[in-house]
Amino acid sequence: MKILLPVDGSVYSRSAIDFVATRASLLGKHPDIELLNVQTPPTFLQKLFSRETLDEHTAKEAENTFIPIRKIFKSEGMTAREKVKVGVPADTIAEEAAEFQPDLIIMGSRGLSAYQGLFMGSVTTGVLAQTTTPMLILRGKETPAKEDLTVGIAIDGSSYGVAAARYVAENPDLFGPGAEFQVINVVSDMRDAKYSVIAAVDGKQLSDDDFERLEKEDFEAAMNQVRPIFKENGLKVKEVMLTGDPRDEISDYVEDKHLDLLVMGSHGYTNFKSAVMGSVAAHVAAEGNVPLLIIREGSDAPQGV
């Protein structure tokens, strides 16, 4: 497995490093890991000092970042290539992802809300908007240290949910040999006023049994898209049906069941469009600290980046 691991010396970056280190035995015999440190010297320094002086400063800062990581990886018998680049972090990471072609990008995130991430320029959301590479976003300062994870896979009947299911089914070792997988689908509450109005206009009187049947049909339709994927890969999963607003229901379920990681497909809109359209992924990210594995489809790649 090829992994791109952007690092900057922060506690959030340390979360990503720790996660990779704890999965050393699960990444294959010879995982190809690249540590990427992006330096962005302030503009005033570029005016005051020579290119040679700035290069020396960049190299020194990068070395200070890499030294503790080398120690952590060495203790786990792991090695990684190291690369230093100068530029805008989000753009530079996305460019390196296009060049390195990793199977997974792992990043630590400070866990800003969707609103803050929009107006404060989150590097993580910036990278997500510019690449279709699967991205694991580790929130807060702690990561699940146990080998076998309890993993939620959120599906919604769309191709993005199918992509999330396929990634998990094809890469089960990443989550541990004894990992537990829960496939989560949130159906609309058919008792909601708008559905009752539609039924009334159509001259129908729906009973509770009718509502339950309709909700179950929606759930089965979503599950039927991913069941063959799990079966083909021999992966046993638990199916979970929730009812209501996907944003709230998924967030609450993750917290109540103490999931170690949540996998979601995403349309990957830019920050502004995601905030305006109320992305489920953005909402879940803003509500909790569970690690998020975001899967995008190649056909949804942003153009001209």
C-alpha positions in Angstrom: 0.0 0.0 0.0 1.2 3.5 -0.9 0.5 6.1 1.7 1.1 9.8 1.6 1.5 11.3 5.0 1.7 15.1 5.2 3.5 16.2 8.4 4.1 19.6 10.0 5.1 18.8 13.6 1.7 19.6 15.1 -0.2 17.5 17.5 -2.7 16.9 14.7 0.0 15.6 12.4 1.2 13.4 15.3 -2.3 11.7 15.2 -1.7 10.6 11.6 1.8 9.4 12.4 0.6 7.4 15.4 -2.2 5.7 13.4 0.2 4.6 10.7 2.7 3.3 13.3 0.0 1.2 15.1 -1.0 -0.4 11.8 2.6 -1.4 10.8 1.7 -5.1 10.7 -1.4 -4.5 8.7 0.0 -2.4 5.8 1.8 -5.3 4.1 5.4 -6.4 4.2 6.8 -3.4 2.4 4.4 -0.4 2.6 5.5 2.6 0.5 5.1 5.5 2.9 6.1 9.1 1.9 6.4 11.8 4.6 5.7 15.2 3.0 6.6 18.4 4.8 5.4 21.6 3.1 7.1 24.8 4.1 5.5 28.2 3.5 8.1 30.9 4.4 6.4 34.3 5.1 6.6 36.8 2.3 8.6 39.3 4.3 11.3 36.6 4.8 11.6 36.1 1.1 12.2 39.8 0.7 14.8 40.0 3.5 16.9 36.9 3.0 18.7 35.2 0.1 17.4 32.1 -1.6 20.3 30.1 0.0 19.4 31.3 3.5 15.8 30.5 3.0 16.7 27.0 1.7 18.8 26.4 4.7 16.0 27.5 7.0 13.5 25.2 5.1 15.8 22.2 5.4 16.3 22.8 9.1 12.6 23.2 9.8 11.9 20.0 7.9 14.6 18.1 9.7 13.1 19.1 13.0 9.8 17.7 11.8 11.2 14.4 10.5 13.5 13.5 13.5 10.8 12.4 16.0 8.9 10.6 13.2 12.0 8.6 12.3 12.2 7.5 15.9 8.6 6.4 16.1 8.8 4.5 12.8 12.1 2.8 13.7 10.5 1.5 16.9 7.9 -0.2 14.8 10.4 -1.5 12.2 9.1 0.9 9.6 10.8 3.1 7.1 9.6 6.0 4.9 10.8 8.3 2.2 11.0 12.0 3.1 10.2 14.9 0.8 10.2 18.7 1.4 8.4 21.1 -0.8 7.8 24.9 -0.6 4.3 26.2 -1.4 0.7 26.6 -0.3 0.1 23.5 1.8 -3.3 22.3 0.3 -2.2 22.9 -3.3 1.2 21.4 -2.8 -0.1 18.2 -1.0 -2.7 17.7 -3.8 0.1 18.1 -6.5 2.3 15.6 -4.7 -0.7 13.2 -4.5 -1.1 13.4 -8.3 2.7 12.7 -8.7 3.1 10.0 -6.1 -0.3 8.3 -6.8 -0.9 6.9 -3.3 -3.6 4.5 -2.3 -4.4 6.6 0.7 -3.7 10.0 2.1 -3.6 10.3 5.9 -3.9 13.7 7.5 -4.4 15.0 11.0 -7.0 17.8 11.4 -7.7 20.3 14.1 -11.4 19.6 13.7 -12.8 22.9 12.8 -16.5 23.2 12.2 -17.7 23.3 8.6 -18.2 27.1 8.9 -14.7 27.6 10.4 -13.2 25.3 7.8 -14.7 27.4 5.1 -13.6 30.8 6.2 -10.3 29.8 7.9 -8.9 27.8 5.0 -8.6 24.3 6.4 -5.7 22.5 4.7 -7.5 19.2 5.0 -10.7 20.3 3.2 -8.5 22.1 0.6 -6.7 18.8 -0.2 -10.0 17.0 -0.3 -11.4 19.4 -2.8 -8.4 18.9 -5.2 -7.9 15.1 -5.2 -9.9 11.9 -5.6 -7.5 9.9 -3.6 -9.1 8.2 -0.5 -8.3 10.3 2.5 -8.2 9.3 6.2 -8.8 12.4 8.4 -7.8 11.9 12.0 -9.5 14.3 14.4 -8.2 15.6 17.8 -5.1 14.4 19.5 -5.8 10.7 20.0 -6.2 7.9 17.5 -7.6 4.3 18.0 -4.5 2.3 19.1 -6.1 -1.1 19.1 -5.5 -3.4 16.2 -9.1 -4.4 15.5 -11.3 -1.5 14.8 -15.1 -1.1 14.9 -15.8 0.5 11.5 -19.0 2.3 10.3 -19.6 2.5 6.6 -22.3 5.1 5.7 -24.2 4.4 2.5 -27.1 6.4 1.0 -28.0 4.6 -2.2 -25.6 6.7 -4.3 -22.5 5.8 -6.2 -20.5 7.5 -3.5 -21.7 5.1 -0.9 -21.0 2.2 -3.2 -17.4 3.5 -3.6 -17.0 3.6 0.2 -18.2 0.0 0.5 -15.9 -1.2 -2.3 -12.9 0.5 -0.7 -13.4 -1.2 2.6 -14.2 -4.6 1.1 -11.0 -4.5 -1.0 -8.8 -3.2 1.8 -10.0 -5.0 5.0 -6.6 -5.6 6.4 -6.2 -1.9 7.1 -8.8 -2.2 9.8 -7.4 -5.3 11.6 -7.9 -9.0 11.2 -10.8 -9.0 13.7 -12.4 -5.7 12.7 -16.2 -5.3 13.0 -18.0 -3.6 10.1 -21.3 -1.9 10.4 -23.1 -0.7 7.2 -25.3 2.3 8.1 -28.1 3.6 6.0 -30.4 6.4 7.1 -33.9 6.3 5.5 -36.3 9.2 5.5 -39.0 9.3 8.2 -42.1 8.5 6.1 -44.2 9.9 8.9 -42.7 13.3 8.3 -45.3 16.0 7.5 -44.2 16.4 3.8 -44.8 12.7 3.1 -48.1 12.7 4.9 -49.2 15.7 2.7 -48.2 13.8 -0.4 -50.2 10.8 0.6 -53.2 12.9 1.5 -53.2 14.7 -1.8 -53.0 11.3 -3.5 -56.1 10.3 -1.5 -54.3 7.6 0.5 -54.5 6.8 4.2 -51.2 5.3 5.2 -50.9 3.2 8.4 -47.9 2.7 10.6 -47.3 -0.6 8.8 -47.3 1.2 5.5 -44.8 3.7 6.7 -42.5 0.9 8.0 -42.8 -1.0 4.8 -41.8 2.0 2.7 -38.9 2.7 5.0 -37.8 -0.9 4.8 -38.0 -0.8 1.0 -35.7 2.2 0.9 -33.3 0.5 3.2 -33.3 -2.7 1.1 -32.7 -0.8 -2.1 -29.6 0.9 -0.6 -28.3 -2.4 0.9 -28.8 -4.3 -2.3 -26.3 -2.1 -4.0 -23.5 -3.1 -1.6 -24.3 -6.6 -0.5 -22.7 -8.2 -3.6 -19.5 -6.2 -3.0 -19.1 -7.6 0.6 -20.1 -11.1 -0.4 -17.6 -11.2 -3.3 -14.8 -10.2 -0.9 -15.9 -12.5 1.9 -16.5 -9.7 4.3 -19.1 -10.1 7.0 -21.0 -6.9 8.0 -23.8 -5.8 10.3 -26.6 -3.9 8.6 -27.9 -0.9 10.5 -31.1 1.1 9.5 -31.6 4.5 11.0 -34.5 6.9 10.4 -34.4 10.7 10.2 -31.9 13.3 9.2 -28.7 11.5 8.0 -26.5 14.3 9.4 -27.8 14.0 12.9 -28.5 10.2 12.9 -25.0 9.2 11.7 -23.3 11.6 14.1 -25.4 10.3 17.1 -24.9 6.7 16.1 -21.1 7.0 15.8 -21.0 8.6 19.3 -23.4 6.2 21.0 -21.8 3.0 19.6 -18.3 4.3 20.1 -17.2 3.6 16.6 -13.4 3.8 16.0 -13.7 5.0 12.4 -16.4 6.1 9.9 -16.1 5.5 6.1 -18.1 7.8 3.9 -18.4 8.5 0.2 -18.3 12.2 -0.7 -19.1 14.3 -3.7 -16.0 16.3 -2.7 -17.4 19.8 -3.5 -15.2 22.8 -2.7 -15.5 24.2 0.8 -18.1 26.8 -0.1 -20.4 24.6 -2.1 -20.2 21.8 0.6 -21.2 24.3 3.3 -24.0 25.8 1.3 -25.4 22.4 0.4 -25.1 20.9 3.8 -22.8 17.9 3.1 -23.5 15.0 5.4 -19.7 14.4 5.5 -19.0 18.0 6.5 -21.7 17.9 9.2 -20.4 14.6 10.7 -16.9 16.0 10.7 -18.0 19.1 12.5 -19.9 17.2 15.2 -17.4 14.8 16.5 -13.8 13.5 16.7 -14.1 10.1 15.1 -11.6 9.4 12.4 -13.2 9.8 8.9 -12.1 7.9 5.8 -13.5 9.8 2.9 -13.8 8.0 -0.4 -14.2 9.9 -3.7 -15.0 8.8 -7.2 -12.6 9.4 -10.0 -15.4 10.7 -12.2 -16.0 13.5 -9.6 -12.4 14.8 -9.9 -12.2 18.6 -9.9 -11.0 20.1 -13.1 -8.1 22.5 -13.7 -6.3 22.0 -10.4 
